[in-house]
């Protein structure tokens, strides 16, 4: 039986470990024993309390595994992937780190490592879908709208985060890059709000976010954009916090103590944004891909609406993010995906077998992407 190590036992990391433990020998490591304790003992998973950023500890954890799953916070993600590559282990990573993933490509190739990054829902599944169609048509436009939200709306934020608040704040502070008429446009996050109706959900508000990531380099399409979805009113509230300096990285003096406002804000938001046990939430996504196929204009629209799984207690965002990564992990472990170096998920979608495998893997777990043409 092949061995897998999962680095990070947060909401998504633990869901991936549980999913993979059905067919593989899984070890999961986290610096916080409380996170490890949330995984039911009914799953045959080895748990290790350890600092995964420590190269020595990391080497111990992954020394005999066939694949590593990276589920570290975004600000630790790039270095974590680099450390795994240095140890010559294949990795599938979901962390939303700010650095350019291709900065690790040369080292990954030199070490013979398959390293798949940004392998979540968006970025991740959106890349796979676009990568598939990009091989079969001349893409004119790609639009991705995606968000994870609580089913019940509570003042003031009407939002809950399946990830750490610092990773969500990164979406609000990192400049958004998109492509218009073949040129890269850069705007602050939270800009260009628009209201969109989603069946079964109602009206949601979309705003610019930096979700295209590798697609800006790998896909030659004149128009591409990714927007994040929230309940109406959320954008204005976050913009007010941002303008007031609550997300600043510059330390300020408070009664003789140097404190970064963003650290203070993250600590306050942790409890407010924390998903409660059995709290119903959902993931919604709409992807529109249009262009020319076999000489005629074509358009593909994918819809996803996924809810918290009451039976397993796994959140929708953990399912939609984590199961994309575990599907790809299966492709690597089975030898169906063998490209050495850094692979954004768009590379995976290019192959028809891989594309269908991921969609069917997700469907088997109740995560269904409905296609309209």
matplotlib code that plots the C-alpha trace (Angstrom):
import matplotlib.pyplot as plt

x = [0.0, 1.4, 2.1, 1.0, 1.9, -0.5, 1.1, -1.5, -4.5, -6.9, -10.4, -9.2, -6.1, -8.0, -10.7, -8.0, -6.4, -9.7, -10.5, -7.1, -7.0, -9.6, -7.0, -3.6, -1.5, -1.8, 0.2, -0.9, 1.2, 0.3, 1.9, -1.4, -2.5, -6.1, -6.4, -5.2, -7.7, -10.6, -10.0, -12.2, -10.4, -12.4, -10.0, -6.7, -4.6, -1.3, -1.1, 2.1, 2.4, 5.3, 6.4, 6.3, 8.4, 11.3, 13.4, 14.6, 11.1, 9.8, 12.5, 11.4, 7.8, 8.1, 11.2, 9.4, 6.2, 5.3, 3.5, 3.1, -0.1, 0.5, -2.2, -0.2, -1.3, -0.6, 2.2, 4.1, 3.1, 5.9, 8.7, 6.9, 6.7, 10.4, 11.4, 9.5, 11.1, 14.5, 13.8, 12.9, 9.3, 6.3, 3.7, 0.2, -0.4, -3.4, -1.9, -2.7, 0.8, 1.7, 4.9, 5.2, 5.0, 7.2, 10.1, 10.4, 10.2, 13.9, 14.6, 11.7, 12.9, 16.5, 15.2, 12.8, 9.8, 6.2, 4.9, 1.3, 0.4, -2.9, -4.8, -8.0, -11.3, -10.3, -7.5, -7.6, -10.7, -11.3, -7.8, -8.5, -11.7, -10.0, -6.9, -9.1, -11.0, -7.8, -6.5, -9.6, -10.7, -9.3, -10.3, -11.7, -12.9, -12.7, -14.8, -14.7, -17.1, -16.6, -17.2, -17.8, -20.5, -22.5, -26.1, -27.3, -26.3, -25.2, -24.2, -21.8, -19.8, -22.3, -19.3, -17.4, -14.0, -13.0, -9.4, -7.4, -8.4, -5.0, -5.5, -8.9, -7.5, -4.8, -7.7, -8.7, -5.3, -3.4, -3.8, -6.0, -4.6, -6.8, -6.6, -8.5, -8.0, -4.7, -3.3, -2.7, -4.7, -4.0, -6.5, -6.9, -8.9, -12.6, -13.0, -15.6, -18.5, -21.4, -24.5, -25.3, -28.3, -27.6, -30.5, -31.1, -29.0, -30.2, -28.2, -24.5, -21.9, -18.7, -15.5, -12.0, -9.5, -6.2, -7.4, -6.1, -2.6, -0.8, -3.4, -2.0, 1.2, -0.1, -3.2, -3.1, -6.6, -7.4, -9.9, -9.7, -11.0, -11.7, -14.1, -14.9, -18.5, -19.9, -23.3, -24.2, -22.7, -19.7, -17.4, -18.2, -17.5, -14.1, -13.2, -13.8, -11.5, -8.9, -9.1, -8.8, -5.6, -6.8, -4.9, -1.7, 1.6, 3.3, 3.7, 2.2, 3.0, 0.3, 1.3, 4.9, 4.1, 4.7, 1.7, 0.9, -2.7, -3.2, -2.2, -4.7, -7.4, -6.8, -7.0, -10.4, -11.8, -10.7, -13.7, -16.1, -15.3, -14.9, -17.2, -19.0, -19.5, -22.4, -22.8, -24.3, -22.4, -22.0, -19.7, -20.9, -19.1, -19.9, -17.3, -17.9, -15.5, -16.1, -14.2, -14.0, -14.2, -13.9, -14.6, -17.7, -18.3, -18.8, -19.5, -19.3, -20.8, -20.1, -22.1, -21.2, -23.5, -22.3, -23.4, -22.0, -22.1, -24.2, -23.3, -19.5, -19.4, -17.1, -17.6, -18.4, -15.3, -13.2, -14.9, -14.6, -11.1, -9.7, -11.2, -9.8, -6.4, -7.0, -8.2, -5.0, -3.0, -4.6, -3.5, 0.1, 0.2, -1.2, 1.3, -1.4, 0.2, 3.9, 5.0, 8.1, 8.5, 5.9, 2.4, -0.5, -3.8, -4.3, -1.7, -3.6, -6.8, -5.1, -5.2, -8.7, -8.3, -7.1, -10.0, -12.6, -11.0, -11.1, -14.7, -15.8, -13.8, -15.6, -19.0, -18.5, -18.2, -21.2, -19.3, -21.0, -20.0, -23.0, -22.2, -24.2, -23.1]
y = [0.0, 3.4, 6.0, 9.6, 12.4, 15.3, 18.5, 20.5, 19.2, 22.1, 21.7, 20.9, 18.9, 16.6, 16.0, 15.1, 12.7, 11.0, 10.6, 9.2, 6.8, 4.7, 3.4, 4.5, 4.5, 8.1, 10.1, 13.6, 16.2, 19.5, 21.8, 22.0, 18.7, 20.1, 20.0, 16.4, 15.5, 16.5, 13.6, 10.7, 7.7, 5.5, 6.5, 4.6, 7.7, 8.1, 11.5, 13.4, 16.6, 18.5, 21.7, 21.0, 24.1, 22.5, 20.8, 18.1, 17.2, 17.4, 14.9, 12.5, 12.7, 12.3, 10.1, 6.9, 8.3, 8.1, 11.5, 14.6, 16.7, 20.3, 22.0, 24.6, 28.3, 30.4, 32.4, 29.1, 27.4, 28.4, 27.4, 24.2, 23.2, 24.1, 22.0, 19.0, 19.4, 19.6, 16.2, 14.8, 13.9, 14.5, 16.9, 18.1, 21.5, 23.6, 26.6, 30.0, 31.4, 34.8, 33.8, 32.7, 28.9, 28.7, 30.0, 26.4, 24.8, 24.4, 22.8, 20.4, 19.3, 18.9, 16.7, 14.7, 15.9, 16.2, 19.3, 20.3, 23.6, 25.6, 22.4, 23.4, 24.6, 28.1, 28.2, 24.5, 23.0, 26.1, 25.7, 22.0, 22.9, 25.7, 23.6, 21.0, 23.3, 25.3, 22.2, 21.8, 25.3, 28.9, 30.5, 34.0, 34.5, 32.8, 34.0, 32.4, 33.4, 31.5, 31.7, 29.7, 31.1, 30.2, 29.2, 31.4, 35.1, 36.7, 40.3, 41.9, 40.0, 37.4, 35.2, 32.2, 31.0, 27.3, 28.6, 30.7, 34.4, 35.5, 33.5, 35.1, 38.6, 37.9, 37.7, 41.2, 42.8, 41.1, 43.0, 41.4, 40.5, 39.8, 40.0, 42.4, 42.4, 40.6, 42.9, 42.3, 44.7, 45.1, 46.5, 46.5, 43.5, 44.2, 46.4, 46.3, 44.9, 43.3, 41.5, 38.1, 35.8, 32.1, 29.6, 28.2, 30.9, 34.3, 37.5, 37.4, 40.2, 39.5, 41.4, 41.3, 38.9, 37.4, 33.9, 33.6, 32.8, 30.5, 31.0, 34.4, 32.6, 29.3, 30.3, 32.5, 34.0, 37.7, 37.9, 36.2, 37.2, 35.6, 37.1, 36.1, 35.9, 37.2, 38.3, 41.8, 44.4, 42.4, 44.2, 47.6, 46.5, 45.0, 48.1, 50.2, 47.9, 48.1, 51.8, 52.3, 50.3, 47.1, 45.0, 46.9, 45.0, 48.0, 47.6, 50.4, 51.2, 50.5, 51.3, 50.3, 47.2, 46.9, 45.2, 44.7, 45.6, 42.6, 40.3, 42.0, 41.9, 38.2, 37.3, 39.1, 37.6, 34.1, 33.4, 35.5, 33.7, 30.3, 27.6, 26.0, 22.2, 21.1, 24.6, 24.5, 26.3, 26.0, 26.5, 28.2, 28.5, 29.6, 29.2, 30.5, 29.5, 30.8, 30.8, 29.1, 25.3, 23.5, 26.8, 27.7, 29.8, 27.8, 28.4, 26.1, 27.1, 25.0, 25.4, 24.1, 24.3, 22.1, 22.0, 20.9, 17.1, 16.3, 12.6, 13.0, 16.4, 17.7, 21.3, 22.0, 24.1, 21.3, 18.8, 21.0, 22.1, 18.9, 16.3, 18.1, 17.6, 14.0, 13.2, 14.6, 12.7, 9.5, 10.4, 10.9, 7.7, 5.6, 6.9, 8.5, 12.0, 12.0, 15.5, 16.5, 20.1, 22.6, 21.8, 24.2, 22.3, 23.6, 21.2, 18.3, 19.4, 19.2, 15.4, 14.0, 11.0, 13.2, 15.7, 12.9, 11.2, 14.3, 15.1, 11.5, 11.3, 14.4, 13.2, 9.9, 12.1, 14.2, 17.2, 17.7, 20.2, 20.7, 21.6, 23.6, 24.1]
z = [0.0, -1.0, 1.7, 1.8, 4.2, 4.7, 6.0, 7.9, 9.7, 9.3, 7.9, 4.4, 5.4, 7.6, 5.0, 2.5, 4.9, 5.6, 1.9, 1.0, 4.0, 2.2, -0.3, 1.1, 4.3, 5.5, 8.0, 8.9, 10.8, 12.4, 15.0, 16.9, 18.5, 18.8, 15.0, 14.9, 17.6, 15.4, 13.0, 14.1, 15.4, 13.0, 10.2, 10.1, 10.0, 11.9, 13.6, 14.3, 16.3, 14.7, 13.2, 9.5, 8.8, 10.5, 7.8, 10.1, 11.3, 7.8, 6.6, 9.4, 8.4, 4.7, 4.4, 3.3, 1.7, -2.0, -2.1, 0.0, 0.3, 1.2, 3.3, 5.1, 5.5, 2.4, 4.0, 4.7, 1.4, -0.9, 1.5, 2.4, -1.3, -1.7, 1.3, -0.1, -3.5, -1.9, -0.3, -3.7, -2.9, -5.2, -3.8, -4.5, -2.7, -2.0, -0.2, -1.7, -1.5, -3.0, -4.7, -8.3, -8.3, -11.4, -9.3, -8.1, -11.5, -12.2, -8.8, -9.2, -12.6, -11.3, -8.5, -10.7, -8.7, -9.8, -7.9, -8.5, -6.9, -6.5, -6.6, -4.9, -6.2, -7.5, -8.2, -9.0, -10.5, -12.6, -14.1, -14.9, -16.8, -18.7, -19.5, -21.0, -23.3, -24.2, -25.9, -27.9, -28.9, -29.3, -26.1, -26.3, -22.8, -19.4, -16.4, -13.0, -10.1, -6.9, -3.2, 0.0, 2.3, 5.4, 4.7, 7.5, 7.4, 10.7, 11.4, 10.8, 8.2, 6.9, 6.3, 7.7, 6.7, 6.2, 6.1, 8.5, 8.5, 7.4, 4.1, 3.5, 4.2, 1.6, -0.9, 0.2, 0.1, -2.8, -6.1, -8.6, -12.0, -15.0, -18.8, -21.0, -24.8, -24.4, -21.8, -18.1, -16.0, -12.3, -9.8, -6.1, -4.7, -3.9, -6.9, -9.7, -7.7, -9.5, -8.4, -9.8, -9.3, -8.5, -8.5, -5.1, -3.4, -4.5, -5.1, -4.5, -4.9, -7.0, -6.8, -8.3, -6.7, -7.7, -8.7, -12.2, -10.9, -13.4, -16.1, -16.9, -18.1, -19.4, -21.3, -24.3, -24.1, -24.6, -21.8, -18.4, -15.0, -11.6, -9.1, -5.5, -4.3, -1.0, 0.3, -0.8, 1.7, 2.6, 0.2, 1.6, 5.2, 4.3, 2.3, 5.4, 7.5, 4.8, 4.5, 8.3, 8.4, 10.0, 7.4, 7.6, 7.9, 9.5, 13.3, 15.5, 19.1, 21.6, 25.2, 24.5, 22.5, 18.7, 17.1, 13.4, 12.8, 10.5, 13.4, 15.7, 13.1, 12.3, 16.0, 16.3, 13.2, 14.0, 16.2, 14.2, 11.0, 12.5, 11.1, 14.0, 14.2, 12.0, 10.6, 7.1, 4.4, 0.7, -2.2, -5.4, -8.7, -12.2, -15.0, -18.5, -21.3, -24.8, -28.0, -31.4, -31.8, -35.1, -36.9, -35.0, -31.9, -28.7, -25.1, -22.1, -18.7, -15.6, -12.4, -9.0, -5.9, -3.1, 0.6, 3.9, 4.2, 7.3, 7.2, 7.3, 9.0, 6.3, 5.1, 1.4, 1.0, 2.4, 0.0, -3.1, -2.4, -0.8, -3.2, -6.2, -4.7, -3.7, -7.2, -8.6, -5.9, -7.2, -10.8, -9.6, -7.5, -10.3, -12.8, -14.9, -14.5, -14.8, -15.8, -13.8, -12.6, -11.4, -12.7, -12.2, -12.5, -16.1, -17.2, -15.8, -17.5, -20.9, -20.8, -21.4, -19.2, -16.3, -16.9, -16.8, -13.9, -11.7, -12.6, -11.9, -8.7, -7.5, -8.7, -6.7, -3.6, -4.4, -5.8, -9.2, -11.9, -14.1, -17.7, -20.1, -23.7]

ax = plt.figure().add_subplot(projection="3d")
ax.plot(x, y, z, "-o")
ax.set_aspect("equal")
plt.show()
